Amino acid sequence: MARRKGHRATGPRPREQRGRKGPSAPDRAVPPAGSRARGWLIGLTLLGAGVSAVIWLVRPAGGGRVLEFPPPREAAVAGPEQSDFVGSAACVECHAEQYGAWERSTHGRAGGAPSPETVIAPFNGRPIRFRDAVVVPAVSRGIYTFTVRQEGRDDVVIRVDGVIGRGHMVGGGTQGFVSEYADGTIRFLPFDYIRDESVWFCNTNPRTGDGWVPISSDMRLADCGDWPPTRVLGTDVRLSNCQECHGSQITVRFDAAARRYQTHVRTYAVNCESCHGPGGEHVGRARAGTLGGSRDIAIATFAVTDKDSSLAVCFQCHAVKTVINPGYLPGRPLDTHYSTK
């Protein structure tokens, strides 16, 4: 299927030993009762002084206002930004052979803008029938759409802006579709297509729990978990999402001033920088002729990468992960943004 799953790493955690017996009474020095009482008194005095200091910090003497602590913010993470990425087209200038191999690979053909070359699903006007709806996939003048018709409601026409997958996986190659919404998000549509079986299907797990199943006239449209479309491309902890896996250099954030989301997607394919990290400085040095002879080539090379670092590259997409801090981009430490435990 198009949705890739990984491994969840687990491990034992040390547990504090409680109720463990210590040395026998003769082996321990027991202070006299009087000194123990003085110790308690000193401890309580110091504790009271500490509490008073904390109270003074929060509520200053003289009737001053209580300090207002700012709300928690996303942790600042050092690393590359969107401007550090240049796209795979910049790589072909020096790495034509490697670029050609990537372009023919499943990563290079993982998705893109809708076109006769990328779309394998039949956008031929033949309806997809639900019990309470008819969905018509069609293409006109190069624009791919799904028209949703339900009795008593206006037709809903959804434009396809991106293609996810191209049926490459053996025994279940699929293709999905996304659309750009007015709020700035890019959302997954509930109508997926499987090449080997030539059927439309959808994910019912959020609603009926039956998994990914072929669409039939026995199903309601609302049985599809992505109807209405709410699952977004990119990681936003407030929204159902697919993280950054179905494309390259994907970020999504809410712009409070503009009152809308800002979503950035360089490509719906998986490009060179998805694995090697940002290439801006590397390309700049190469074009300036200052790259030769330097041990630092300003980009990740896997010839000398250790096992854990190599696995982290794959885990960007091929692992089940929990978000720690949104805004991940290739080249940043994965464990500052995600936990695989």
N, C-alpha and C positions, 0 to 999 in steps of 0.2 A: 504494500500500500504506500501511498505517498507520505503518510505520517511516520516518521522514523522514531523508533524507540531505542533507548540505550540501557545502561545498567545502573542500578542504584547501589552505590558502595555503602556497606555497613560494617560495623566493627564493635567489639566489646568496649565498654567504658569502665574504667576503674571505679569501684564503689568504696566509699569510706567505710572502714571497719568500725562498728559501734559496739559498745558494751564489752570491750576487750579488757580482761583483767590485767592489772599492772602488777608491780612487785608486791611481795607480802609486806605486812605492816612493819616488821623489824627492819626492812631494807630501806624504808622511806624516812626522810627527816620530817617530823611533824612539828610545825612551829607551835610555841605556847599559845594558849587561848587569847591572852592579852595582845600579843603581836598580831594574831589573825584579825582581831577586832579593829586594831589600828589600821591594818591593811585595807579592810573594807571601807573604813571612814575616808582614807586618802583616795581610794578609787572612786567613791561616790562624789567626793569634792571635785576631782578632775573631770568626771563625767558631767557634772553640773556646769562647770566652767565651759566645757566644750559645747554643750547645748546652748548656753547663753550666747556664746560667740556666734553660733549658727543663727540664732534668733536675731541677734544684732545685725548680721549681714543681710538677712531677709527683710527685717522691719527695723530700720534705724531708729535710734532714740530721738525724742523730740517730735514724735508724730509724723515722721517722714513716710512717703508712700512705700508700699510693698514693691520690691523689685519684680518686674515681669520678665520671666524667662522666655526666650524665643522658642517657637515650635521647632521640633526636630527637622533637620534638613538632610537631603541626600548626601552621603559621604563623598567628599572630594576625592577623586581617583585620578592620579597622574597617568598620562598615556596619550596616545594619538587622538587627534580630533578629525572630523570629517574632511577638513582642508588638507590633511596629510595624505589622502588617498587620491590616486590619479586614474584608476581604471586599467583594465587589461590591455586596451589599445596602445597604451604607452610602452608595454612590455615587448610588443612585436618588433620594435625598432632594433633591438639587440638579440632577442631570444625568439627568433622566428620558428625554429624547430619545436621548442617547448610550447610556444603559443599555439602552433598547429595541433599538437597533441592534446592540449587543453581544450581547444575549440571543438574537437571531435569527441571529447569525453562526455560522460553523463553530467559532470559538473558544469561544463561549458554549455551544454544544451538543456540545462535543468529548467529553464523557463525564459520568459521574455515578454515583449509586447505582443498582443494578439495579431496573428498573421497566418496566411496559408502554410507557412513553414513551421510555425510553432503549435498551432491548434490541431489536435488529433480528434477532438470530439466533433460530432456531426451538428454543426450549426446550419441545419437545412430546413428549418421551419417545421419539422415533425415534432408534435407536442410530447412533453413528458407529463404523464397523467397521474395525479393524486386523486384521492377520494373527493376532496373539496377544492381542488385547484387544477389548473392546466398551466404549464410553464412551456413557453415556446422559445427555443434557442434559434437565433437567426443572425445573419450577417447581411449588411446592406452598405454599399460604398465603403467597404473596409472597416465598418464599425460593427463589433460583435455585441449582441444584447441577449438578455433573458427578459421576456415579457411574462409577467405573472398575472393570471386572470382568475378571479374568484367571484362567485355570484354575489351581487349586492355591493360590490366594491369597485372602485376605479382600478383600471389596469396599472400595474407598476412595471415600469421599464427600467432595467438595471444594465448599465453599460459595463462591458468587460474591459478593464484597463491593464490587467496583467494576467499572465498564464503561469501556473505553478506546476512543474513536472511535465513530462512528455511521454509517459508510458514506458520508461526505460527499464524498470525493475522486472526481473524474471518472475513469471507466475503471478503477477498482480500489478503491473505498471499502470499508474493512474495519472489523471490530470485534474487540477483544480483551478479556480479562477478568483480574482480579486477585483474590487471596484473602489475607486476613490470617492469618498463621501464629503459632503459640504463642511463637515466639522474638522476636516483635515486628516481624518483617519483613512487607512486603506483596509477594507474589510473583506474577509473570506465569504464567498457565496456558498450556499448549501448544496449546489449541484455539481458533483464530481463525476468523472467519466473514467471507466476502466477499459483499457484497450483490448485485453485478451478476451473479455466476455462481451464487449460491445454494448455495455449497459450504463445507464446513469444510476448513481447511488448517492446516499447521504449518511451522515453520522447521526445516529439517534441516541447515542449514549446520554447526553444531558437531559433527554426527555423520557424516552421509553426504556433505555438501557439495553437495547438490542444490538448495539454496535453499528458498524458500517454495513448497511444493507441495500440491496437494489431497490430503487423507487418503484412502487406499484400502485395500482388503483385502490388497494386496500388501506393505504397509508394516508394520514392527513398531512398537509404541508407543515403544520406545526410540530409533527413528529421529528422533523429534521432539526437538530440542535442549533444550527446556524440560521434558522429563520425566526424572526427577521435577522438580517446579518448584523452581528455584534462582535464577532471575534476578529481582532485586529492583527495586522502585521507589525512586528516589533514588540518590545516589552514595555507594558504599562501595567503596574500592579493593580490599578483600578479597573482594568478591562480584561476580559477574556482574550488571550493572545497566544500566538505560536512562536514567541520570542523572535530571534533574528535568523532563523534557520532557512526560510524559503526566499533566499535572495542574498544580496551582499551589501555590507555597510548600512544596515537598517537601524535607524533610530527614530523614536517617537517621543515627543514630550508635549506637555500642555503649556501653551503660551497664555499666561493669565491676562496680559495686556490686550492681546488680540482676541481672547476668549475662544480659542480654538486650538486644535492640535497641530503640530508641525511634524510631518513624517518625511523622512529622507530615505530613499532607496536608490542605490547606484545602479543596480541591475537585478532582475529576477533570476539570473543565472548565478552560479557560484564562481566568482572570479578569482584571479591569481592572488589578490590581496586578502581574500578570505582566509587563506592558509599562511601566506608569507608575511602578512601584516602590511602596513602602509608603505607605499613605494615612492612617495614624493621626493624624499631626500636622495634616495638611491638613483632615481631617474635624473634628478637635477645634477648630481655629481657626474653621472655618465655623460650627459649632454655637454657638461662643462669640461670634460676630459680630465677630471681630477680623481676618477675612481681607480684607475690602474695602479697597481703596486701597494694599495692600502689593504691592511688586514680587515679593517672595518668597512664593509660594503653597504652599511646603512639599511639592511633588510635581512630578515630571517632566512637562513639557509639550513636545510635539514641534513646536510652531510655530516654535521657534528652535533646534532641535537640529541639530548639524552631521552630515555624512554618516557619519563613523566612529561617532559615538554612536548614530545611528539603526540602523546595521548591527549594532552590538553587541546591541541589543535583540532583533533577529531571530535572531542567532547563538546566543542562549541555547538555542534548540531546533533551528534550521535550519542547523546546521553540524556537521561531524565534529570533535570536540574531544578533547583529552587532558587528564586531570585533573591539576592542579597542587596544589590544596588543596581538600579536600571542604568541604561546608557552604555552597554558593552560595545566595544569595537575591537576587531582583530588587532593584536599587538599589545593589548592590555592583559594583565594577569587575569586568567579566567576566575580564579578563586576569590578575587575581590568583588566579583559581580554575581557569582553563582556558587551554590553548594551542590555537590553530587552525593552527599551523605544523607 
